[in-house]
């Protein structure tokens, strides 16, 4: 599910603040650059946004996530449901939210495959572009020999 679905389930009482869920997200807006968002499958606790230091700039987000450490203890790490570049969209860019680690891992692998395919295609596109640029320079050199 995505954040809007989570919020509806919390409002309906199906999920409560303090529940543990798994979140993940891995995507690029430009495959030639670093990921737009990369959150490997992470066990988190749902918390009210007012409890995190980003509250004022993210006041429109009701709930955020606190990462759980290996021992099960909550970490100080706050994970926002959206990446900062998409905060105005509010429904786009949400992390994937799951109840089991297996579901989160499966979604993460699928997302990573999409990222890998996008990077591979970008690599091919750039290789073609550079080959064309080299040919153009070689032609100019040949004309002036």
C-alpha positions as CSV (number, residue, x, y, z in Angstrom):
1,X,0.0,0.0,0.0
2,X,1.0,3.6,-0.3
3,X,0.8,6.4,2.2
4,X,-2.7,7.6,1.3
5,X,-4.0,4.1,1.8
6,X,-2.1,3.8,5.2
7,X,-3.7,7.1,6.3
8,X,-7.1,5.9,5.5
9,X,-6.6,2.6,7.4
10,X,-5.3,4.6,10.4
11,X,-8.3,6.9,10.2
12,X,-10.6,3.8,10.0
13,X,-8.9,2.1,13.0
14,X,-7.6,-0.8,11.0
15,X,-4.0,0.2,11.7
16,X,-3.0,2.1,14.8
17,X,-0.2,4.5,15.5
18,X,2.7,2.5,17.0
19,X,2.1,-0.5,14.8
20,X,5.2,-2.0,13.1
21,X,5.3,-2.2,9.3
22,X,7.9,-2.6,6.6
23,X,8.7,0.2,4.2
24,X,10.8,0.3,1.0
25,X,11.3,2.5,-2.0
26,X,13.8,2.6,-4.8
27,X,13.4,4.8,-7.9
28,X,15.2,7.3,-10.1
29,X,13.9,10.3,-11.8
30,X,17.1,10.3,-14.0
31,X,19.0,7.1,-14.4
32,X,22.2,8.9,-15.1
33,X,22.2,10.3,-11.6
34,X,21.9,9.0,-8.0
35,X,18.6,7.5,-7.0
36,X,15.8,9.9,-6.2
37,X,14.8,7.7,-3.3
38,X,16.5,4.6,-1.9
39,X,15.1,3.0,1.2
40,X,15.9,-0.7,1.4
41,X,13.3,-2.9,3.2
42,X,13.2,-1.4,6.7
43,X,11.1,-2.3,9.8
44,X,9.6,0.8,11.1
45,X,7.1,2.1,13.7
46,X,4.3,4.4,12.6
47,X,4.5,7.6,14.5
48,X,2.6,10.9,14.6
49,X,4.4,13.5,12.5
50,X,4.5,16.0,15.3
51,X,7.0,13.8,17.1
52,X,9.7,14.4,14.4
53,X,12.1,17.3,13.8
54,X,10.8,17.9,10.3
55,X,7.2,18.6,11.5
56,X,7.0,22.2,10.4
57,X,8.2,21.7,6.9
58,X,6.1,18.5,6.5
59,X,3.0,19.6,8.4
60,X,0.7,18.2,5.7
61,X,2.0,14.7,6.5
62,X,0.1,13.2,9.5
63,X,2.3,10.1,10.0
64,X,6.0,9.3,9.6
65,X,8.1,6.3,10.4
66,X,10.8,5.6,13.0
67,X,13.3,2.9,12.0
68,X,13.8,-0.2,14.2
69,X,17.3,-1.4,14.9
70,X,18.4,-5.0,14.8
71,X,17.6,-5.4,18.5
72,X,14.1,-4.1,17.9
73,X,14.8,-0.8,19.6
74,X,13.6,2.3,17.9
75,X,16.3,4.4,16.3
76,X,16.4,8.2,16.0
77,X,16.1,7.8,12.2
78,X,12.9,9.3,10.9
79,X,11.8,8.1,7.5
80,X,9.4,10.3,5.7
81,X,6.7,8.7,3.6
82,X,7.5,10.9,0.6
83,X,10.8,12.1,-0.9
84,X,11.4,15.8,-0.6
85,X,11.3,16.4,-4.3
86,X,7.7,15.3,-4.5
87,X,6.2,16.8,-1.4
88,X,3.9,19.1,-3.4
89,X,2.4,16.1,-5.2
90,X,1.4,14.4,-1.9
91,X,0.3,11.2,-3.5
92,X,3.3,10.5,-5.8
93,X,6.5,9.3,-4.5
94,X,5.2,7.4,-1.5
95,X,7.2,4.6,0.0
96,X,5.7,1.1,-0.4
97,X,4.3,-0.1,2.9
98,X,3.9,-3.8,3.8
99,X,3.0,-5.9,6.8
100,X,5.6,-8.6,6.2
101,X,9.3,-8.5,5.4
102,X,8.8,-11.0,2.6
103,X,6.4,-8.6,0.8
104,X,8.9,-5.7,1.3
105,X,11.8,-7.7,-0.1
106,X,9.8,-8.8,-3.1
107,X,8.8,-5.3,-3.9
108,X,12.3,-4.0,-3.4
109,X,13.7,-6.6,-5.8
110,X,11.1,-5.7,-8.4
111,X,12.0,-2.0,-8.0
112,X,15.7,-2.7,-8.2
113,X,15.2,-4.7,-11.5
114,X,13.3,-1.6,-12.9
115,X,16.2,0.6,-11.8
116,X,18.8,-1.8,-13.3
117,X,16.9,-1.9,-16.6
118,X,16.7,1.9,-16.7
119,X,20.4,2.3,-16.0
120,X,21.3,-0.3,-18.6
121,X,19.1,1.5,-21.2
122,X,20.7,4.9,-20.3
123,X,24.1,3.3,-20.7
124,X,23.2,2.1,-24.2
125,X,21.7,5.5,-25.1
126,X,24.9,7.3,-23.9
127,X,27.2,4.8,-25.7
128,X,25.3,5.5,-29.0
129,X,25.5,9.3,-28.4
130,X,29.3,9.2,-27.7
131,X,29.9,6.9,-30.7
132,X,28.1,9.5,-32.9
133,X,30.1,12.3,-31.3
134,X,33.4,10.5,-32.0
135,X,32.4,9.8,-35.6
136,X,31.7,13.5,-36.1
137,X,35.1,14.5,-34.7
138,X,36.8,11.8,-36.8
139,X,35.1,13.2,-39.9
140,X,36.3,16.7,-39.1
141,X,39.9,15.4,-38.6
142,X,39.7,13.5,-41.9
143,X,38.6,16.6,-43.8
144,X,41.6,18.5,-42.5
145,X,44.3,15.9,-43.2
